[in-house]
């Protein structure tokens, strides 16, 4: 089980009232909400391995070089040396180091790699997996990894993690008209304002799905643009021609990497805390109460 950790703690932050606080009054709604998420996921799905995948760089420079608008609207401060600072609610930022410390004390693998997003870490673990993989994320970008033949599916939280949409290839075909492999092409054609991806002007989701059904994939669509006999309307041909520079670079930006240099980290689900003393101190300092105790009970055989 691979957790898109930032996606989940953002959901926890907005889903759990900020009246949930540490003894000193500091909000810990994201911390406790994430612990409750993980507890429910482990209870319901019992993974053998669990990795909390992190954004070591939420806006990698190599993606921005290709498409400068990539996530640009979410930049709070540009930093020439190191990752840009992301615009994050004031009371969420201080909770992230607490989340990291608690995961480490529990012994839940926490993996982020410099220069890459959590999506890329997830993509690489998925590519290396020899058995089924559940990806837990509120980000549709990871639908591109869904692969029935390999047992790769996405668990998409609808309300907390008590209600999860199980996304397999049948679900993708029903909703988008593509399978997992075609989702990245669909996404780059239609664009995604939340990620600053312009897409091809005038090509929305339905048109993109029709073009992919007709021509197979992005390469097939690009070949059709140069073929006067291909079944493209003059407007579609014009729009795709004008978007050629974008379409040349968009695949590298939109497709998650599968070759991230992952650290040699044990990923087995822990059956007790790695550092009980540190965990006790964190529980007392931050008032983690029942959320932490429930997860510890679930992890202990």
Beta strands, then each sheet from edge to edge (+ up, - down):
strand 1: 2-4
strand 2: 51-53
strand 3: 75-77
strand 4: 85-86
strand 5: 109-111
strand 6: 133-136
strand 7: 152-159
strand 8: 163-167
sheet 1: 5+ 2+ 1+ 6+ 7+ 8-
sheet 2: 3+ 4-
end
